[in-house]
Amino acid sequence: MDFKDLDLTELDKDLSEEQQKEWNAIYASWRAGSILTGRVVGVDTTTITLINEETGEPERVAINCLVVISYRVKVLIPEQQVWFDEKTTRPEHVLRSMTGAVIDYVITGIDRESDCCTASRRSAMYVRRKAFTKLAPRVGKKVSVNVLAVGASHLLANCGGYDMTLSQRDLSYGMLGDLRDKYHPGETLTAVLKEYDEGNQTIRVSVKEAEPHPFDGVEIRYPLNCRRASVISGKYKGGVFCKLEENLDCLCTYSMYQCDEDFDIGDQVIVVITQYDYPRKLVYGKIVAKW
């Protein structure tokens, strides 16, 4: 039976207050195209019937869908409705990595008797972009960024209806190993808007620049030739990144009688500050001992 022909008064009469609230929001989204927001709880593979454009015959096709369950109703967002550009394709693991992400969507279909709906994230992104433009975004302004999926070296995020990929250099002044150790889907980060081009539909942000640069005042906290306790956070081409503060690393070398194989990431060490690079805002030092 078509949704429009259902007797919603009869179907909804025994619902609890929470169920009634959930269904009212769904009905409103379906009728007005208004946005709902929910957390992705997983990815389901659903089989549907489509008409083959070449043969004109119906065929069964398996599609991946994001699943959102705010209370009791299962909302399916087909992969083809997840991204703003319908031609966009991303590896399947990206979709599965979005479990836990908080996303916007608009209800596009209701199966009331099965407590199930279909929805479009693309439609919600269109509304978000229009609202973002009305706020007259300017470069240098602080904005909120929602984390959608996190990989070892990059994360997928959304700001104002625009999806973007952020790398370590966008996120932290310091060395980060695996981003999955620090960031998770569903988090909201504060960033600075670096570029916004409405005509070309492009946006660029920097999370790290939302905070003062940790190099500022470094000569007071870490004067030349001082010794400081540190932790090895990474290795690169014979050099060692030693963490002085959350977002401040000291780029170190070993002392003459030390070997790289004697030091591992996570080791606690003592470093001597040897040099500052003011133009690049870098601190250099030398490892003198473990502690």
Disulfide bonds with the S-S distance in Angstrom:
none
